[in-house]
Amino acid sequence: MPKSTDKSQIEKFRDAARELETDQSEAAFEADVQKIAKAPKLSNEEIKELARRQRGGSKP
């Protein structure tokens, strides 16, 4: 059982959101969704190449 001095999970979440300076406006949310939705689709080869680069390997 949590101690009375411990913050509840929602309080911790709110503190983290304030620290990250989140924006709760619907317009900001929609703008972020549009950035994601308009991201170019990658081909299977592009995905494989990206994974190789992130692992630090190269194609033999």
C-alpha positions as CSV (number, residue, x, y, z in Angstrom):
1,M,0.0,0.0,0.0
2,P,1.5,3.4,-0.9
3,K,2.6,5.7,1.8
4,S,0.7,8.9,2.4
5,T,3.7,10.9,1.3
6,D,3.9,9.1,-2.1
7,K,2.3,10.8,-5.0
8,S,-0.5,9.0,-6.8
9,Q,0.3,7.8,-10.3
10,I,-1.9,10.6,-11.9
11,E,0.1,13.2,-9.9
12,K,3.3,11.7,-11.2
13,F,2.0,11.7,-14.7
14,R,0.9,15.4,-14.4
15,D,4.3,16.4,-13.0
16,A,6.0,14.6,-15.9
17,A,3.8,16.3,-18.4
18,R,4.5,19.7,-16.9
19,E,8.2,19.0,-16.9
20,L,8.0,18.1,-20.6
21,E,5.9,21.2,-21.3
22,T,3.2,19.2,-23.1
23,D,0.5,21.0,-25.1
24,Q,-3.0,19.8,-24.5
25,S,-4.6,21.7,-27.3
26,E,-6.4,19.8,-30.0
27,A,-4.7,21.9,-32.7
28,A,-1.3,20.8,-31.4
29,F,-2.4,17.1,-31.4
30,E,-3.8,17.3,-34.9
31,A,-0.6,19.0,-36.2
32,D,1.5,16.1,-34.7
33,V,-0.8,13.5,-36.2
34,Q,-0.5,15.1,-39.6
35,K,3.3,14.9,-39.4
36,I,3.1,11.2,-38.7
37,A,0.3,10.6,-41.3
38,K,2.3,12.3,-44.0
39,A,5.5,10.5,-43.4
40,P,6.7,8.7,-46.5
41,K,6.1,4.9,-46.7
42,L,9.3,2.9,-46.7
43,S,9.8,-0.1,-48.9
44,N,10.9,-3.5,-47.4
45,E,14.4,-2.8,-48.7
46,E,14.5,0.6,-47.1
47,I,13.3,-0.8,-43.8
48,K,16.0,-3.5,-43.9
49,E,18.7,-0.9,-44.7
50,L,17.5,1.3,-41.8
51,A,17.6,-1.6,-39.4
52,R,21.1,-2.5,-40.5
53,R,22.3,1.1,-40.0
54,Q,20.7,1.2,-36.5
55,R,22.4,-2.0,-35.6
56,G,25.7,-0.7,-36.9
57,G,26.1,-3.3,-39.5
58,S,26.4,-3.1,-43.2
59,K,25.4,-5.3,-46.1
60,P,28.1,-7.8,-47.0
